[in-house]
Amino acid sequence: MGDAIFQFVVFGLIILGSISFTLFIRRLLINASYKNQRLKNIEQKLDIIIENMEKVDSSN
């Protein structure tokens, strides 16, 4: 009886660890994707600012 409870607890901990690890990796991938999108957005805005600065410089 004690062995069955011990095996059940160990099996439960293994499953819990696997689920936790999977969710952790998923969260890392989602955050990395979000950061890449933000960086691309910032780069686009900087490109627009540079173009506008060049227009102002060329008109003077």
C-alpha positions in Angstrom: 0.0 0.0 0.0 2.8 2.4 0.9 4.6 1.6 -2.4 1.5 2.5 -4.4 1.1 5.8 -2.7 4.8 6.6 -3.2 4.6 5.7 -6.9 1.5 7.8 -7.4 3.2 10.8 -5.7 6.4 10.4 -7.8 4.3 10.0 -11.0 2.3 13.1 -10.1 5.5 15.1 -9.5 6.9 14.0 -12.9 3.8 15.0 -14.7 3.6 18.3 -12.8 7.3 19.0 -13.7 6.7 18.3 -17.3 3.7 20.6 -17.5 5.5 23.4 -15.7 8.5 23.1 -18.0 6.3 23.1 -21.1 4.5 26.2 -19.9 7.8 27.9 -19.1 9.2 27.3 -22.6 5.9 28.4 -24.1 6.1 31.7 -22.1 9.7 32.3 -23.2 8.8 31.8 -26.9 5.7 34.1 -26.6 7.8 36.8 -24.9 10.6 36.5 -27.5 8.0 36.9 -30.3 6.5 40.0 -28.6 9.9 41.6 -28.2 10.8 41.0 -31.8 7.5 42.7 -32.9 8.2 45.7 -30.7 11.7 46.0 -32.1 10.5 45.9 -35.6 7.9 48.6 -34.8 10.5 50.8 -33.2 12.8 50.3 -36.3 9.9 51.4 -38.6 9.3 54.5 -36.5 13.0 55.4 -36.5 13.1 55.0 -40.3 10.1 57.4 -40.6 11.8 59.9 -38.4 15.1 59.6 -40.4 13.2 60.1 -43.6 11.4 63.2 -42.2 14.7 64.6 -41.0 16.3 64.1 -44.4 13.3 65.9 -46.0 13.7 68.8 -43.7 17.5 69.0 -44.4 17.0 68.8 -48.1 14.4 71.6 -48.1 16.8 74.0 -46.3 
